């Protein structure tokens, strides 16, 4: 009886994997790694993107506003997980 229950659970898990209702550990790790790389790349681009403009500003409030806006723009770009994953993978963000 325990063997039958275990077989049924294994079959259900396999069906959930096949139907996309469950993900493997490798898929989750790859997704997290991709998302972290995307966050890293979006933040690392900020100095080169903003340095010329910030160099011309002497008002601390203006510098703050420019940095604040750029950071929120980068974070907004990460809000959609599929887009965030696609940015790094060069795909539509969905597994093939």
Backbone torsions as a table, in degrees:
resi	resn	phi	psi	omega
1	UNK	NA	-42.5	177.7
2	UNK	-64.7	-36.5	179.5
3	UNK	-65.6	-40.6	178.3
4	UNK	-63.9	-42.7	179.4
5	UNK	-64.4	-40.6	179.0
6	UNK	-66.0	-41.2	177.8
7	UNK	-63.2	-43.4	179.7
8	UNK	-63.1	-42.2	178.5
9	UNK	-62.9	-41.2	179.4
10	UNK	-64.9	-40.9	178.6
11	UNK	-65.3	-42.3	178.4
12	UNK	-63.0	-41.2	177.9
13	UNK	-64.0	-42.9	178.6
14	UNK	-62.4	-41.7	177.2
15	UNK	-64.4	-41.5	178.1
16	UNK	-63.1	-40.0	176.1
17	UNK	-62.7	-47.5	-178.3
18	UNK	-63.2	-36.1	-177.8
19	UNK	-85.6	-0.5	179.4
20	UNK	77.4	15.7	178.5
21	UNK	-88.3	-10.3	-179.6
22	UNK	-140.1	152.3	179.8
23	UNK	-126.7	150.5	177.6
24	UNK	-75.7	161.7	176.9
25	UNK	-58.9	-39.2	-180.0
26	UNK	-62.8	-40.9	178.2
27	UNK	-62.5	-43.7	-179.4
28	UNK	-66.1	-44.4	178.3
29	UNK	-61.2	-42.3	179.4
30	UNK	-64.1	-40.6	179.0
31	UNK	-64.6	-43.7	179.4
32	UNK	-65.9	-42.7	178.9
33	UNK	-61.4	-44.2	179.7
34	UNK	-62.7	-43.6	179.3
35	UNK	-63.1	-42.0	178.3
36	UNK	-64.9	-40.5	177.8
37	UNK	-64.2	-36.3	178.6
38	UNK	-66.7	-44.5	177.8
39	UNK	-59.8	-46.2	-179.8
40	UNK	-58.3	-48.5	-176.8
41	UNK	-66.1	-37.7	178.8
42	UNK	-66.7	-34.8	179.6
43	UNK	-79.0	-36.3	-179.3
44	UNK	-68.8	-22.3	-179.9
45	UNK	-78.9	-17.4	-175.5
46	UNK	-59.0	-46.0	179.9
47	UNK	-58.7	-45.8	-179.3
48	UNK	-69.3	-30.9	-179.8
49	UNK	-72.9	-34.0	-170.5
50	UNK	-108.4	-14.9	-171.0
51	UNK	-58.7	-43.6	-178.9
52	UNK	-63.0	-43.9	-179.7
53	UNK	-68.3	-41.7	-178.7
54	UNK	-68.8	-29.7	179.9
55	UNK	-64.3	-24.7	-179.1
56	UNK	-89.1	-5.6	-176.5
57	UNK	-100.5	136.8	176.1
58	UNK	-114.4	-13.8	-179.1
59	UNK	-84.7	119.9	-177.5
60	UNK	-60.3	-36.8	179.9
61	UNK	-64.9	-38.9	177.8
62	UNK	-65.3	-43.7	178.7
63	UNK	-60.8	-45.3	178.6
64	UNK	-58.2	-47.9	-178.4
65	UNK	-61.4	-41.6	179.9
66	UNK	-64.5	-46.3	178.7
67	UNK	-64.4	-43.7	179.8
68	UNK	-58.2	-48.1	-179.7
69	UNK	-62.9	-42.7	-179.1
70	UNK	-65.5	-39.8	179.3
71	UNK	-66.7	-44.9	179.3
72	UNK	-66.4	-33.9	175.9
73	UNK	-62.9	-43.3	178.3
74	UNK	-64.5	-42.2	-179.8
75	UNK	-68.6	-38.1	176.9
76	UNK	-61.7	-35.9	177.9
77	UNK	-66.6	-20.2	179.1
78	UNK	-94.2	-5.6	-174.4
79	UNK	-62.0	-36.3	179.4
80	UNK	-91.7	111.9	-175.2
81	UNK	-59.5	-42.7	-179.6
82	UNK	-61.7	-40.2	177.4
83	UNK	-67.2	-41.9	-179.9
84	UNK	-61.6	-41.7	179.0
85	UNK	-69.8	-36.9	-179.0
86	UNK	-67.8	-34.1	-179.4
87	UNK	-56.6	-42.1	-177.7
88	UNK	-84.4	-44.2	-174.2
89	UNK	-77.9	-18.9	-177.7
90	UNK	72.9	27.4	179.8
91	UNK	-126.8	-162.3	177.7
92	UNK	-90.9	8.5	177.9
93	UNK	86.1	0.3	180.0
94	UNK	-110.4	148.5	178.6
95	UNK	-69.4	144.7	178.4
96	UNK	-85.9	NA	NA
